[in-house]
Amino acid sequence: MAEQIPNKWKKAVLAILAEGLGERVEVTVRARQDFEDLFPDTFSYHLIEAFTEALKIPELEGNRIHGMKPEGEIYEFIFYYRQKPVYGKVCLRKDGKLVLIISAHRPLKGNAL
């Protein structure tokens, strides 16, 4: 069952996302392609914008994912971007210095986790 995502995690991820794509923000090829399939008129920065907007929602709920690589603190959640639901999965690496966007696609099992 989904629970509120910890503010400490969200703040750490948001601080890194604010730097934009680069050394500290990575996106899997699959996540980038799935997002572009869902929103064909977007560019890479829109993906970062979508996750930034979602993580600013105080009551954002999700699930912590354990036992997944790469190692780090990983959360899955569903949010809306341009009035469409998006399933997102983000990893804050163990050192707290890198964010990896793992998933960014339409929810495959309905609009709830």
KARAJO-V352525 format. One line per field, one symbol per residue. ss: DSSP state (@ for helix, = for strand, . for the rest). Layout:
ss = ???
This chain:
ss = ..==..@@@@@@@@@@@.......===.@@@@@@@@@@.....@@@@@@@@@@@@.....=====......==========..==========.....=======........
